[in-house]
Amino acid sequence: MSSTVIESIEQPDNGRAVPGAARERQVSEFTELTKMVQSAGLLRRRYAYYWTRFAVILLLLGGTAFAFFAIGPSWWQLVVAAVLALVLGQVMFLGHDAAHRQIFVSGRWNDWASLVVANLLAGMSYGWWNHKHSRHHAKPNTLGADGDIDAGAIVFTTENLERERTGIAGWFTQRQGWFFFPLLLLEGLNLHISGVKTIFGRGAVKRRPVEMAFVTLRLGGYLAIVFWFLPVGMAFAFLGVQLGLFGLYMGASFAPNHKGMPIVPASMKISFLHRQVLLSRNIRGGRFVDLFMGGLNYQIEHHLFPSMASPSLKKVQPMVRQFCADRGISYTETTLLHSYRIVVEYLNEVGLAARDPFQCPLVTEFRAAR
């Protein structure tokens, strides 16, 4: 057995052994849950909430810009850069919601909201990110389908290793968990570069001219202002802090939701309900965590109902949790700090498993959890 891949996941069958009947029951289970959620009014649009959120973000961006020009060429600008990184994180959470059709009924309105928020305000490519993220939502933690677990600098599963890593690469991989969060300091730059390569290359982009214009205006104007207003050394330091903390913030918000949860092969037959619940993790912690993670801490509910407005996820959580408990479906949630510990330990175990194929830490942990 692989060190990181669950080859089978037990699903309750209530005594029914006929595969076709089991599949029908699993489909009817999610239909039943959906009807409960609809009856509770939790799929309705939250226009006032999102317009307020958009206005607050514009005010925060305006306040940050005012502070930048008011402070002038001073090393206090690094504080402004740190604040800007956090504000842009909130911008991307809003762009994430728009991309999931959470804000408007009209798909076109949501698309344009995503373009304005992600491309024009944050300098990110909506088209690139949406294509990648849609694959993740369809089959999270699935080999060959979820790009978020493809091997890169970090190895998320030994099955995605093209060859054994030796020397410095091998040493790093065996300790990769400890390097994961420091490496996220480069993620902000990577996100911008990946988007630019896609919209100016041959990647699938729906509104390429618009994305090119918005990203060029945003990134070009941003760099011009920073280097015009600050000394060169200070300008580079400003960009380093802003991009570094932005990448760390994004990674620290997305990584706890799936890293360290079971990974399944593409050939596994598993219902939508079971796939989204068993392969996702919720993060509890109250209002601070809700704000810090932009609602992504309710990851199970978000994967079940991706078009649900983010403030409704908290309300639907008790319903989903009880629904899973009644049917014996494992529902995972933990604290933010504990999730970080899980991520670090899991990645280290994967790195060691690349050297010792007989270790199976994730399977052991999953079985113990059940």
NORWOCOR-V918291 format. One record per residue. RES is the residue in one small letter. SS is DSSP state (H for helix, E for strand, L for the rest). PSI is psi in whole degrees, 0 to 359 (none if undefined). Layout:
res={RES RES}
ss={SS SS}
psi={PSI PSI}
//
This chain:
res={m s s t v i e s i e q p d n g r a v p g a a r e r q v s e f t e l t k m v q s a g l l r r r y a y y w t r f a v i l l l l g g t a f a f f a i g p s w w q l v v a a v l a l v l g q v m f l g h d a a h r q i f v s g r w n d w a s l v v a n l l a g m s y g w w n h k h s r h h a k p n t l g a d g d i d a g a i v f t t e n l e r e r t g i a g w f t q r q g w f f f p l l l l e g l n l h i s g v k t i f g r g a v k r r p v e m a f v t l r l g g y l a i v f w f l p v g m a f a f l g v q l g l f g l y m g a s f a p n h k g m p i v p a s m k i s f l h r q v l l s r n i r g g r f v d l f m g g l n y q i e h h l f p s m a s p s l k k v q p m v r q f c a d r g i s y t e t t l l h s y r i v v e y l n e v g l a a r d p f q c p l v t e f r a a r}
ss={L L L L E E L L L L L L L L L L L L H H H H H H H H H H H H H H H H H H H H H L L L L L L L H H H H H H H H H H H H H H H H H H H H H H H H H L L L L L H H H H H H H H H H H H H H H H H H H H H H H L L L L L L L H H H H H H H H H H H H H H H H L L L H H H H H H H H H H H H H L L L E L L L L H H H L L L L L L L L H H H L L L L L L H H H H H H H H L H H H H H H H H H H H H H H H H H H H H H H H H L L L L L L L L H H H H H H H H H H H H H H H H H H H H H H L L H H H H H H H H H H H H H H H H H H H H H H H H H H L L L L L E E L L L L L L L H H H H H H H L L L E E E L L H H H H H H L L L L L L H H H H H H L L L L L H H H H H H H H H H H H H H H H H L L L L L L E E E H H H H H H H H H H H H H H H H H H L L L L L L L H H H H H H H H H L}
psi={146 156 345 353 130 119 337 147 123 135 131 136 5 35 357 123 354 119 315 319 321 317 320 318 320 322 317 330 312 325 318 315 318 318 322 317 318 318 329 357 22 0 5 158 151 67 315 318 312 323 322 316 319 319 318 318 318 321 319 319 319 319 322 319 318 315 321 312 328 322 323 195 81 152 351 346 338 332 319 319 320 318 318 322 318 319 318 331 317 326 315 329 320 319 323 316 319 320 333 11 33 339 305 159 319 128 324 319 319 321 312 326 318 318 317 313 307 307 310 321 324 347 22 153 115 317 315 312 319 321 315 317 328 321 320 315 324 318 76 144 36 125 133 355 326 107 343 346 11 145 136 232 325 138 116 342 139 340 337 5 122 327 161 136 129 176 221 320 319 318 317 316 322 343 18 334 321 335 352 306 319 324 335 343 342 354 326 315 318 320 318 315 317 318 316 318 326 310 335 3 225 15 162 109 125 313 67 310 320 315 317 316 314 314 320 315 314 306 318 314 320 311 320 316 314 313 338 323 336 152 154 311 317 325 316 321 319 312 322 315 314 311 322 311 328 313 319 318 314 314 320 342 327 325 321 344 333 334 128 355 165 144 134 152 156 336 351 133 115 137 160 314 310 320 312 327 312 336 9 160 134 153 120 161 5 198 324 314 321 314 314 320 4 28 353 350 342 59 323 311 322 321 329 321 73 337 5 135 138 325 344 344 321 325 328 344 311 324 314 318 317 322 316 319 320 337 10 29 123 129 114 129 149 183 165 313 320 326 322 320 318 316 312 313 319 313 323 320 322 317 319 324 334 336 326 95 356 352 145 63 321 320 318 315 317 318 321 324 330 none}
//
